[in-house]
Amino acid sequence: MARVCTICGKGPSTGNRVSHANNKTKRRWLPNLQTVRILDEAGERRRVRVCTSCISAGKVKKAPAVKPVAPPS
């Protein structure tokens, strides 16, 4: 599973790790992805990986919690 937000497409970005001696090596910044249950366009519940900026911006409609059914007595 790729580290990509399903809503906005945000993925890892790259840059340099710079030491005190100004040595440069490659590094990656990973997006803050969370697995959430959402309601898709068809009304189905599914799990997707979404970045926290999309969650806080309200771009995701979270699925309501399903309450367990009590056994008949």
C-alpha positions as CSV (number, residue, x, y, z in Angstrom):
1,M,0.0,0.0,0.0
2,A,1.5,3.3,-1.1
3,R,2.0,6.2,1.4
4,V,-0.4,8.5,-0.5
5,C,-3.5,10.3,0.7
6,T,-6.6,9.1,-1.2
7,I,-8.2,12.5,-1.1
8,C,-5.5,15.0,-2.1
9,G,-2.8,12.7,-3.4
10,K,-0.2,14.0,-0.9
11,G,2.8,11.7,-0.8
12,P,6.4,11.6,0.5
13,S,8.6,14.5,-0.3
14,T,12.4,14.4,-0.5
15,G,15.2,16.7,0.5
16,N,18.6,16.7,2.1
17,R,19.7,15.8,5.6
18,V,22.3,18.5,6.4
19,S,24.9,17.8,9.2
20,H,26.7,20.3,11.2
21,A,29.7,19.9,8.9
22,N,27.3,20.7,6.0
23,N,27.4,17.1,4.6
24,K,24.3,16.4,2.7
25,T,22.5,13.0,2.3
26,K,19.1,12.2,1.0
27,R,16.1,12.0,3.3
28,R,12.3,11.7,3.0
29,W,9.4,13.4,4.8
30,L,6.3,11.2,5.1
31,P,2.8,12.6,5.2
32,N,0.8,12.1,8.4
33,L,-1.6,9.5,7.1
34,Q,-4.4,8.0,9.2
35,T,-6.6,5.0,8.4
36,V,-10.2,6.1,8.7
37,R,-13.5,4.5,7.8
38,I,-15.4,6.7,5.4
39,L,-18.7,6.7,3.5
40,D,-17.9,6.8,-0.3
41,E,-20.1,8.2,-3.0
42,A,-22.2,4.9,-3.2
43,G,-22.8,5.1,0.6
44,E,-20.5,2.1,1.2
45,R,-18.2,2.0,4.3
46,R,-14.6,1.5,3.5
47,R,-11.2,2.1,5.0
48,V,-8.8,4.5,3.3
49,R,-5.6,6.3,4.2
50,V,-6.2,10.0,4.5
51,C,-3.8,12.8,5.6
52,T,-4.6,14.7,8.8
53,S,-4.9,18.0,6.9
54,C,-7.8,16.6,4.8
55,I,-9.5,15.2,8.0
56,S,-9.3,18.6,9.8
57,A,-10.4,20.5,6.7
58,G,-13.6,18.4,6.6
59,K,-12.9,16.8,3.2
60,V,-13.7,13.4,4.6
61,K,-17.2,12.2,5.7
62,K,-16.5,9.7,8.4
63,A,-18.7,6.6,8.7
64,P,-20.8,6.4,11.8
65,A,-19.8,3.7,14.3
66,V,-21.8,0.5,14.0
67,K,-23.2,-0.7,17.3
68,P,-23.1,-4.4,17.9
69,V,-26.4,-6.2,17.9
70,A,-27.4,-7.8,21.2
71,P,-28.2,-11.5,21.0
72,P,-31.9,-12.4,21.4
73,S,-32.8,-13.6,24.9
